[in-house]
């Protein structure tokens, strides 16, 4: 009798130990989605739209945390060195592939991250202050060549798509323009509207309201989608620059968590209300790629931007 009682207790103990060893459901506590720019910009809006839906799916809080500065480097470094447990993620813009070449020193590598999904791509809009006598790209080029170094352009930060979109244009047209970086698009737009700076390139949601209000004048968009007169069509042949948003985690994040996150983000991206809000935020092309496809996209973008930056001679400290 004692033998059977002991055996039964051993079986129950083994079952209890096995149950205790099971991985808890993810997420089981709040998740941080980090953004490298100030609130109100395109990447911040996209992050908040998606965080709201993932909160609804999981019942756990999703916090959007803004860590602006150094063209996104502060956010990139923070996530690269975070615990790879799925509770610290990044909504990244192209700076993650641009900055390792552009900056003389960064404390992260692209290999420090694992891609979850490519959310989508968005063109930008090149605008000027109304006092600048430029009503087309041809006017702007002519004016800049007549006044080398006189035109100042703002950006959302060194290494941001806002910066590099203008830098590529400047290089292709052989112009001397003065770059003035900010910690986000809203502050940059404020100083262009006030007339302190003459020129700016930002995503559509941050520019169109100001264009419609007459505070700035739109000249061309940066992508190859024809929602607005494109720089390629305005005489800058072969020009195409878009910003994009990729969800990343630290490189050692478990595959099961990457898979779960991918499933939830793609589920959110398929919802009509999410697509409507993202389109309103300037995301012209919603993607929702697999992690493998996102990784390949990031690898190709790293190589492309390294070529662009090296050809332009641009460097940042």
C-alpha positions in Angstrom: 0.0 0.0 0.0 2.8 2.4 0.9 4.5 1.6 -2.4 1.5 2.6 -4.5 0.9 5.8 -2.4 4.6 6.9 -2.9 4.4 6.1 -6.6 1.2 8.2 -7.0 2.8 11.1 -5.1 5.8 10.9 -7.4 3.6 11.1 -10.5 1.7 14.1 -9.1 4.9 15.8 -8.3 6.3 15.3 -11.8 3.1 16.7 -13.3 3.2 19.7 -11.0 6.9 20.3 -11.9 6.1 20.0 -15.6 3.2 22.5 -15.4 5.3 24.9 -13.4 8.0 24.8 -16.1 5.6 25.8 -18.9 6.4 29.2 -20.6 3.8 31.8 -19.5 1.5 33.3 -22.2 3.0 36.3 -24.0 2.6 39.1 -23.2 1.9 38.8 -19.5 2.9 42.3 -18.6 3.1 45.8 -20.3 5.1 46.0 -23.6 7.1 49.1 -24.6 7.2 50.2 -28.2 10.0 52.6 -28.6 10.0 55.5 -31.1 13.2 57.5 -31.9 11.4 60.9 -32.4 9.1 63.3 -30.6 5.4 62.8 -30.3 3.2 63.8 -33.2 5.6 62.7 -36.0 4.8 59.9 -38.5 6.6 57.1 -36.6 4.9 58.1 -33.4 1.5 58.1 -35.0 2.0 54.7 -36.6 3.3 53.2 -33.3 0.2 54.5 -31.4 -2.2 53.1 -34.0 -0.6 49.7 -33.8 -0.1 49.7 -30.0 -3.8 50.4 -29.5 -4.8 47.3 -31.5 -2.2 45.0 -29.8 -3.6 46.1 -26.5 -7.0 45.1 -27.6 -5.7 41.7 -28.8 -3.7 40.9 -25.7 -5.4 42.8 -22.8 -2.0 43.9 -21.8 -0.9 47.6 -21.9 1.3 48.7 -24.9 3.2 51.8 -24.0 4.7 54.0 -26.8 7.9 55.5 -25.4 9.5 58.4 -27.2 13.3 58.6 -27.0 14.3 61.4 -29.4 17.8 62.5 -30.2 20.8 61.8 -32.5 18.7 60.9 -35.5 17.1 58.0 -33.7 20.3 56.6 -32.3 19.2 56.9 -28.6 16.2 54.7 -29.3 18.1 52.3 -31.5 20.8 51.8 -28.8 18.3 51.4 -26.1 16.4 48.6 -27.8 19.6 46.9 -29.1 20.8 46.5 -25.5 17.4 45.7 -23.9 16.5 42.4 -22.4 15.4 40.2 -25.4 12.2 39.1 -23.8 9.7 40.7 -26.1 8.8 43.5 -23.7 11.0 46.2 -25.4 10.4 46.7 -29.1 11.2 49.3 -31.7 9.1 51.0 -34.4 12.0 52.0 -36.6 12.5 54.4 -39.5 15.3 54.1 -42.0 17.8 55.7 -39.6 18.5 52.2 -38.3 20.2 51.3 -41.6 21.4 54.9 -42.4 23.2 55.9 -39.1 25.8 53.1 -38.9 27.3 54.6 -42.1 26.4 58.3 -41.6 27.6 58.7 -38.0 31.3 58.4 -37.1 30.3 56.2 -34.1 27.1 54.4 -33.1 26.6 52.0 -30.2 24.6 49.5 -32.2 24.7 47.3 -35.3 21.9 46.3 -37.6 22.7 42.7 -36.5 21.7 43.7 -33.0 18.0 43.5 -34.0 15.6 40.9 -35.2 12.9 42.1 -37.6 9.3 41.3 -36.9 7.5 42.9 -39.9 7.8 45.7 -42.4 4.7 47.7 -41.5 4.7 49.9 -44.6 6.3 52.7 -46.7 5.5 56.4 -47.0 6.7 59.1 -49.3 7.6 62.6 -48.1 6.7 66.0 -49.3 9.3 68.8 -50.0 7.9 72.2 -48.9 9.3 75.7 -48.8 8.3 78.9 -46.9 6.0 81.0 -49.0 8.5 83.9 -49.0 10.9 81.8 -51.0 10.5 82.7 -54.7 10.4 79.0 -55.8 7.2 77.6 -57.3 8.7 74.4 -58.7 11.7 72.2 -58.3 13.3 73.9 -61.3 12.8 77.3 -59.5 14.4 75.9 -56.4 17.4 74.5 -58.2 17.9 77.7 -60.1 17.7 79.8 -56.9 20.0 77.5 -54.9 22.6 77.6 -57.6 22.4 81.3 -57.7 22.8 81.6 -53.9 25.1 78.8 -52.8 24.8 78.1 -49.1 22.0 80.7 -48.6 19.1 78.3 -48.4 18.7 76.4 -45.1 16.7 73.2 -44.8 15.3 71.7 -41.6 15.0 68.0 -40.9 13.5 65.7 -38.3 17.1 64.8 -37.2 20.4 64.0 -38.6 20.1 60.6 -40.4 16.3 60.7 -40.5 14.6 60.1 -43.8 13.6 63.8 -43.7 17.4 64.6 -43.7 18.5 62.1 -46.3 15.7 62.7 -48.7 16.9 66.3 -49.0 20.5 65.2 -49.0 20.0 62.9 -51.9 18.2 65.7 -53.8 21.0 68.1 -53.0 23.7 65.7 -54.1 22.0 64.7 -57.4 21.5 68.4 -58.3 24.9 69.6 -57.1 23.5 72.2 -54.7 24.9 73.8 -51.6 22.3 73.8 -48.9 22.7 74.2 -45.1 21.2 71.4 -42.9 19.6 72.3 -39.6 18.6 69.2 -37.7 15.8 69.0 -35.1 14.7 66.2 -32.7 11.5 65.6 -34.6 9.3 66.8 -37.5 6.9 69.1 -35.5 9.7 71.4 -34.3 11.3 71.5 -37.7 8.0 72.4 -39.3 7.4 75.1 -36.7 10.6 76.9 -37.6 9.9 76.7 -41.4 6.4 78.1 -40.9 7.9 81.0 -38.8 10.4 81.7 -41.6 13.5 80.9 -39.7 14.3 78.3 -42.3 13.3 78.0 -46.0 12.9 74.4 -46.7 11.8 71.0 -45.3 11.0 67.5 -46.3 8.6 65.5 -44.1 5.9 62.8 -44.5 2.5 63.9 -45.9 0.5 64.0 -42.6 3.0 66.5 -41.2 3.1 68.7 -44.3 -0.3 68.6 -46.0 -2.3 70.4 -43.3 0.3 73.3 -43.4 0.2 73.3 -47.2 -3.6 73.6 -47.2 -3.5 76.4 -44.6 -1.0 78.3 -46.9 1.7 78.2 -44.3 4.2 76.4 -46.6 4.3 75.7 -50.3 4.5 72.1 -51.6 6.9 71.5 -54.6 7.1 67.7 -55.0 6.9 64.4 -53.3 9.8 62.0 -52.8 8.3 58.6 -53.7 7.5 56.9 -57.0 3.8 56.7 -56.2 2.0 59.4 -58.1 -0.2 60.9 -55.3 1.5 64.2 -56.0 4.0 65.6 -58.5 7.1 63.5 -57.9 10.7 64.8 -57.9 11.5 62.2 -60.6 8.9 63.9 -62.8 10.2 67.3 -61.9 13.6 66.9 -63.4 15.4 64.9 -60.7 15.6 61.7 -62.8 15.9 58.4 -61.0 15.0 60.0 -57.6 12.9 57.9 -55.2 13.1 58.1 -51.4 10.5 56.9 -49.0 10.4 56.5 -45.3 9.4 53.2 -43.9 8.5 51.5 -40.6 9.8 48.2 -39.4 9.1 46.5 -36.0 12.2 45.2 -34.4 13.2 43.5 -31.2 16.6 42.7 -29.7 18.5 40.1 -31.7 18.2 37.2 -29.2 14.4 37.5 -28.8 12.9 34.0 -28.9 11.5 32.7 -32.2 8.2 31.9 -30.6 7.8 35.6 -29.5 8.8 36.9 -32.9 6.2 34.6 -34.4 3.5 35.7 -32.0 4.3 39.4 -32.6 4.3 38.9 -36.3 0.9 37.3 -36.2 -0.6 40.1 -34.1 0.9 42.9 -36.1 -0.2 41.5 -39.4 -3.7 40.8 -37.9 -3.8 44.5 -36.9 -2.6 45.7 -40.4 -5.4 43.8 -42.1 -8.1 45.7 -40.2 -9.9 48.3 -42.4 -9.9 50.9 -39.5 -6.1 50.4 -39.0 -5.5 50.7 -42.7 -7.6 53.9 -42.9 -5.7 55.5 -40.0 -2.3 54.5 -41.4 -3.1 55.9 -44.8 -4.2 59.1 -43.0 -0.7 59.0 -41.3 0.9 59.0 -44.7 1.7 55.3 -45.1 1.0 54.9 -48.8 1.8 51.2 -49.0 0.8 48.9 -46.1 2.9 45.7 -46.2 2.8 43.4 -43.1 5.7 41.2 -44.3 7.1 38.1 -42.8 10.1 38.4 -40.5 12.3 36.8 -43.1 11.1 39.3 -45.8 11.5 42.2 -43.4 15.1 41.1 -42.7 15.9 40.9 -46.4 14.4 44.4 -47.0 16.5 45.8 -44.2 19.6 44.2 -45.5 19.0 45.7 -49.0 18.2 49.1 -47.5 21.5 49.1 -45.5 23.5 48.4 -48.7 21.6 51.1 -50.7 22.0 53.8 -48.1 25.6 53.1 -47.5 26.2 53.7 -51.2 24.2 57.0 -51.1 25.9 58.3 -48.0 29.4 57.4 -49.3 28.7 59.1 -52.6 27.3 62.2 -50.9 30.2 62.5 -48.5 27.8 63.2 -45.7 29.0 62.6 -42.1 27.6 63.3 -38.6 29.1 63.3 -35.2 
